[in-house]
């Protein structure tokens, strides 16, 4: 028979095994970061808007309404309550799916976001795919071409041009494209979401900078992999070059590429704020700028919260993908 002491120790051993499991520790760390990040985003979305001076109700109703009408509207929106009550109500609304009502349109904030979100994603996702499709093969090709100090001039030209292209803001690209391809050449539409051709310029404006950055990172990672022993072994076995580069070098350089890709996608979603306003694109970017300008606090809070959540979700997905592809990343740092 098993002794009473052994029975009592069994749950302790199970608990110890769980808490010492690296996946459990990884989940706890990521969960803690996720909770803190969510709290920061929610608080920032609330505080950022309330720091903007001005009366949103007076701005929406005009200057000729009576004080009684203004006060009644503030009461209906809950804007006359103390800030801490508005803050707790904002958090409660996030969990119940009620972010309030637009001061200007009187529509629910979630309805406004749901209406405009597809237009934003229709820019960010294609731009991200373009960046991946162009950057990965170009980065691998440049690594192969310039390995071991070969083609020095080509390397210098590539590095210099990629740095310049990666530092120019996307809204500057948008303005240049409008001036060249819209106003001067009349090749493409420069405003509104009016068909497939209207996507070309804003998607290109969003994609150029991230493509340049990602190409440079892919090249550096592939160059490092090409210096490893197993690549030398593969060459010694006289494997075909395409097999060495695509089946051995590229998969082992994917970790840094995946991490940066997640950051780039999050940056592209946020970057649509500027590009949408340049191209008069009917997405969340134009919505949040309009809401801040008109002091439509509920809409501005909801859109800022949506951008923050998108960044957090993307980073969390990247962390999980890295943990699956490279389990060593789950080990906590000393």
N, C-alpha and C positions, 0 to 999 in steps of 0.2 A: 504493500500500500504506500501511496505517496504521502509523505509527512505533511503536517500542517504548515511548517515553515517553507517547504518547497512550493506548496500551493500558493502561499502568500507572496512568494518571490516571483512566481511566474508572470503576473501582470506587470511587475516592476521591470522584468527583463524585456517584456514586449514593448513597454513604454520607452525604455532606454534604446532599444533597437530602432524604434521609430524616430526618436529625436536625434539619433546619430546618423540616420539615413540622409545621404547628401541631397536626394530629391526633396525630402521633407524640409530640410534647411533652406533649400533653394526656394521652395514654395512659400515658406514663412518670410524670407527676405523680400521676395518679389511682392508678396501680399502686403507687407508692411509699407513698402515703397508706393504701391498702388493706392493704398488708403491715404497716405500723406499727400501724394500727388493730387488725388481727387479733392481733398480738403483745400489744398492751395488753390486749385483751379476754381472751385466754387467760391471761395472767399475773394479771390482776385476779381472774378466776374462781377460779384456783388459790389465790392469796394470801388473798383475802377469807374463804374458808372456813376456812383453817388458822389464821387469827387469832382465830377463835372459841374460847374456852377450853372444856375438857371432853374427855372420852374417848368418842368415838362408839361404840367396841366395847363398853365397859362400859355405856353407855346402852342399847344394843340388847340385850345379854345379861342385864342386870339386875345387882343387887349381890350375889347369892348364889352366882354361879359361881366356880369356883376360878381362881387366877391362871394356871394352865396352860392352861385353856380360853380365857381372854382372850388370852394370848400366841399360842396357835395361830390364833385368829381374826385377830389383827393380822398374823400372818405370811401368812395366806392372802390378806388384802386388800392386803398390801404397805405397811401403815402403820408398820411398824417400820424401814423403810428411811430413809436421810437424805432431807431435803426436796428436795435437788437431784435425787436419783434419782426421787423421786415426781413432780417437775416434768417431767423429761424423759420419764418414762413416761406422764404425762398428755398431753403434746404428741404422743407417738408414738401413743397411743390415738385422738387426734382424727383423725389421718391414716389409721389402720387401721380406724376405725369401732368401736373398743372403748373406751368411756368407763368401763368397770368395772362393778361389780355393787352394787346397793343393799345397804347394811348391814342394813336393816330387812326388806325383802321378799325379798332374795336374787335379785331379778330384774335382768336387764341394764338399765343406765341408758337406753340407746337405746329399749328396749321401753317403759319408763315414759314417756319423752318422746313417743314416737309415739302412745301411748294417750291422753295428756292434751292434746297440741297441737291436735287438731281442735276441742276445746271452747274453747280460748283464741281461736283464729282465728274461731270462730263468733260471738264477741263483738266482736273488734277490727275485722274487715272490715265487718260491717253498720254498726257505729258510724261508721266512716270514710266509708262511702257515704252515710249519713244526713247527716253533716257537709257533704259536698260538695253533695249535692242541695239542702240547705237554704241553705247559706252563699253559694254562687255567685249564684243568682238574687236572693237577699235583698240581697247586697252590691251587685250591679249596680243593683237597684231603688232602694236608699238613695242610691247615687251620683247617679243620674238625678234623684231627688227633691230632693236637697240641693245640687246643683251651683250654682256661682256665688252661694253664700250664701243660697239659698232655704230656706224652712221651718227657720229657725234653732232653734226649740224642738224640732222633730222630730229634728234633728241632735244636739242636746245630750242628748235623751232616749235616742237610739240609742247614742251613744258611752258615756254613763254606764252604761246597762244592760248593754252588751256587755262593758265592763271588769269590772263586778261579776260577771257570769255566767262570764267567762273566768278569774277568779282563785279561784273556789270549787273546792276539790279534788273529784275525781270520787267518792271514797268518801263525802264529805259528802252529795253528791247521792243516793248510794245509800241512806244512812241516812234521809234525808228521805223518799225515795220509799217505803221500807219502812214508815215510820211512818204516812205519809198513805194510800197506795194499798193497802198490805197489812194493817196492823194496824187502822187506823181505818175505811177504806171497804170492805175485803175484796174489792177488785176484781181484784187480780192476785196470783199466787204470788210469794213473796219469797225462796225458797231452792230450790236444786238445778236441774238441767236436766231439766225435766219436761214439755216441750211448747212450742209456739210462744208461748204467753202468758208463759212464764217468761223469754223473751228481752227483753221490752219494757222492764222496769225497768233491768236492767244495761246494755243497749245505750243507753238514754236517759242513764243516769248517765255513761257514757263519752263520749257525743257532745255534750253540752250545752256544756262548756267549749271544746273545739276548734271547735265551730260558731261560738261567739261571737267567738273570736279570728280565725278565717278570714273571717268576714263583714266584720269591721272592716278586714282587710287588703285584701280584694277591693274594698271601697268606696274605700279610699285609692288603690289602683292604677287603678281605673276613673276616678276623678276626675282623676288626673294625665293619663290618656290623653285624656280629653275636652277638655283644654286644648291639645292638640297641633294643629299646622297642618293635618294631613291630615283631622282630624275637622271642622275649620272648613270645609275644602274640600268634604267630603262634605255638610255642611249647606248650603253654597252651591249645590250641585248639586240641592238639594231631594230628597235620597234619603229614603226612609221611615225613621222613627225607629227601628223595630225592627231595620232593616238596619244602621243606623249603630251601634247599641249592641251587637248580637249578632255582626255580621260584621266590624266594624272595631274597636270599642272592646274588647270582651271578649278576642279572641285576642291582642291586644297587651298585655293585662294578665295573661296567663296565666303568665308567667315567675315572678314573685314568688309567685303562687298555687301553682304546681307545687312550688316549693322548700319553701314552708311546708307544703303538703299531705304531702310526704314526711316532714317532721319530725313532723307531727301523727300520721301513721300509726305511725311508730316509737314516739312517745309513748303512743299508745293501746295498743299491744302490751305495752309495759312497764307501763302503767297498769292493765292487767287484774290485776296482782298484788293491788292493793288491792280492786278491785271484786269479784273472784272470792271473796275472803275475806269480804266483806260479804254476798254472796249465796250463800255456800257452793257456788260453781260449781266443778265438777270439772275444772279446767284446770291449766295450768302454774303459775299464780299461787298457787293453794292448795297445789300440790305443793311449790314451793320454800320457802314459809313452814313447811310441815310438816317438810320435810327439814332446814331450819336449826334448828327447835325440837328435833328428835330427834337432831341432829348426824349426819344421814345425808350425809356429805361427798360421796360420788360423785354422788348425785342432785342435791344443791344445786349442785355445780360444773357438771354437765351442763345444768341448766335456766338458770343464769346465763349460761353460754356460749351457749345457744340465743337468749336475749334479746339478748345483745351482737351475735351474728351477724345477727339480724333487723334491728337498727338499721343495721349496716354495709351489708348488702345493699340495704336500702331507700334509704339515702343514695347508694350507688353507682348504683342504677337512676335516681334523680332526676338525678344529675350527667350520666349518659348522655342522658337525655331532654332536659335543658336544652341539652346540646351539639348535639343534633340540631335542636331547635327554634330555638336561637339560637347559631349557630356562633361568634359573637363571644365567647361565654363560654369557648371553648377557648384563647383568647389568654392567655398568662401575664401576671400583673400585674408591673408594673415594680418 
